[in-house]
Amino acid sequence: MKKRKFSFKKWLEFYDEVISLEHKAAVKREIRDEDDLFLLLCFSEMLGIPNPVSYYTLELYPVIVERFHEWHKRMGMERSPLEGIRCC
């Protein structure tokens, strides 16, 4: 029978994995919620909500169109709900 060697580093990795296992889903959900809020802030002018920093968020438009596409697909919308955004 072959003996396995367990190093201290592997034990630490295993310990971190066990400890963080329960929190991974909550952390992912929190990151997704923050991304959704960021999208809302960036596209708030299109929804009729005044945005005092719209000049700066307009510069982000090319970068966040892909995120917006993923968001509306995740929400179950086949097409973009906003007329000003042509992502698909």
C-alpha positions as a LaTeX table, in Angstrom:
\begin{tabular}{lrrr}
\hline
Residue & $x$ (\AA) & $y$ (\AA) & $z$ (\AA) \\
\hline
Met1 & 0.00 & 0.00 & 0.00 \\
Lys2 & 1.28 & 3.39 & $-0.94$ \\
Lys3 & 1.69 & 5.94 & 1.82 \\
Arg4 & 0.58 & 9.46 & 1.13 \\
Lys5 & 2.48 & 12.40 & 2.43 \\
Phe6 & 0.50 & 15.33 & 3.64 \\
Ser7 & 2.36 & 18.56 & 3.88 \\
Phe8 & 1.44 & 21.44 & 6.13 \\
Lys9 & 0.64 & 23.57 & 3.08 \\
Lys10 & $-1.91$ & 21.01 & 1.84 \\
Trp11 & $-3.50$ & 20.85 & 5.27 \\
Leu12 & $-3.86$ & 24.65 & 5.25 \\
Glu13 & $-5.41$ & 24.60 & 1.77 \\
Phe14 & $-7.84$ & 21.91 & 2.88 \\
Tyr15 & $-8.69$ & 23.90 & 6.01 \\
Asp16 & $-9.32$ & 27.08 & 3.99 \\
Glu17 & $-11.50$ & 25.15 & 1.57 \\
Val18 & $-13.63$ & 23.66 & 4.36 \\
Ile19 & $-14.00$ & 26.98 & 6.16 \\
Ser20 & $-14.93$ & 28.97 & 3.05 \\
Leu21 & $-17.25$ & 26.35 & 1.54 \\
Glu22 & $-20.37$ & 27.65 & 3.26 \\
His23 & $-19.63$ & 31.27 & 2.41 \\
Lys24 & $-18.78$ & 30.92 & $-1.27$ \\
Ala25 & $-22.41$ & 31.00 & $-2.42$ \\
Ala26 & $-23.19$ & 34.01 & $-0.24$ \\
Val27 & $-20.12$ & 35.87 & $-1.48$ \\
Lys28 & $-20.98$ & 35.13 & $-5.12$ \\
Arg29 & $-24.56$ & 36.33 & $-4.57$ \\
Glu30 & $-23.30$ & 39.54 & $-2.93$ \\
Ile31 & $-20.91$ & 40.23 & $-5.82$ \\
Arg32 & $-23.72$ & 39.64 & $-8.33$ \\
Asp33 & $-26.03$ & 42.02 & $-6.43$ \\
Glu34 & $-23.34$ & 44.71 & $-6.40$ \\
Asp35 & $-22.79$ & 44.26 & $-10.14$ \\
Asp36 & $-26.54$ & 44.64 & $-10.72$ \\
Leu37 & $-26.58$ & 47.84 & $-8.66$ \\
Phe38 & $-23.62$ & 49.15 & $-10.65$ \\
Leu39 & $-25.50$ & 48.47 & $-13.89$ \\
Leu40 & $-28.53$ & 50.30 & $-12.52$ \\
Leu41 & $-26.37$ & 53.31 & $-11.68$ \\
Cys42 & $-24.76$ & 53.29 & $-15.12$ \\
Phe43 & $-28.04$ & 53.03 & $-17.03$ \\
Ser44 & $-30.20$ & 55.10 & $-14.68$ \\
Glu45 & $-30.62$ & 57.91 & $-17.23$ \\
Met46 & $-32.31$ & 55.47 & $-19.62$ \\
Leu47 & $-34.72$ & 54.48 & $-16.86$ \\
Gly48 & $-35.64$ & 58.08 & $-16.12$ \\
Ile49 & $-33.62$ & 58.34 & $-12.92$ \\
Pro50 & $-31.41$ & 61.44 & $-12.84$ \\
Asn51 & $-27.74$ & 60.56 & $-12.70$ \\
Pro52 & $-25.37$ & 63.33 & $-11.62$ \\
Val53 & $-22.35$ & 61.43 & $-12.95$ \\
Ser54 & $-23.81$ & 60.40 & $-16.30$ \\
Tyr55 & $-20.87$ & 61.96 & $-18.14$ \\
Tyr56 & $-18.50$ & 59.52 & $-16.47$ \\
Thr57 & $-20.75$ & 56.48 & $-16.72$ \\
Leu58 & $-21.20$ & 57.14 & $-20.44$ \\
Glu59 & $-17.52$ & 56.40 & $-20.87$ \\
Leu60 & $-18.12$ & 52.94 & $-19.38$ \\
Tyr61 & $-20.87$ & 52.08 & $-21.86$ \\
Pro62 & $-18.73$ & 50.00 & $-24.28$ \\
Val63 & $-17.28$ & 48.01 & $-21.40$ \\
Ile64 & $-20.52$ & 47.21 & $-19.59$ \\
Val65 & $-22.70$ & 46.31 & $-22.58$ \\
Glu66 & $-21.54$ & 42.69 & $-22.27$ \\
Arg67 & $-22.41$ & 42.67 & $-18.57$ \\
Phe68 & $-25.81$ & 44.12 & $-19.38$ \\
His69 & $-26.41$ & 41.36 & $-21.95$ \\
Glu70 & $-25.54$ & 38.70 & $-19.37$ \\
Trp71 & $-27.83$ & 40.41 & $-16.85$ \\
His72 & $-30.96$ & 40.50 & $-19.03$ \\
Lys73 & $-30.38$ & 36.88 & $-20.11$ \\
Arg74 & $-30.06$ & 35.89 & $-16.43$ \\
Met75 & $-33.29$ & 37.73 & $-15.65$ \\
Gly76 & $-35.11$ & 35.72 & $-18.31$ \\
Met77 & $-35.46$ & 38.49 & $-20.90$ \\
Glu78 & $-34.65$ & 37.33 & $-24.39$ \\
Arg79 & $-34.10$ & 40.87 & $-25.70$ \\
Ser80 & $-32.78$ & 44.00 & $-24.05$ \\
Pro81 & $-35.53$ & 45.77 & $-22.06$ \\
Leu82 & $-33.99$ & 49.17 & $-22.83$ \\
Glu83 & $-34.33$ & 50.63 & $-26.29$ \\
Gly84 & $-31.08$ & 52.59 & $-26.07$ \\
Ile85 & $-28.92$ & 49.52 & $-25.61$ \\
Arg86 & $-28.38$ & 47.20 & $-28.53$ \\
Cys87 & $-26.55$ & 44.25 & $-27.09$ \\
Cys88 & $-28.23$ & 41.43 & $-29.00$ \\
\hline
\end{tabular}
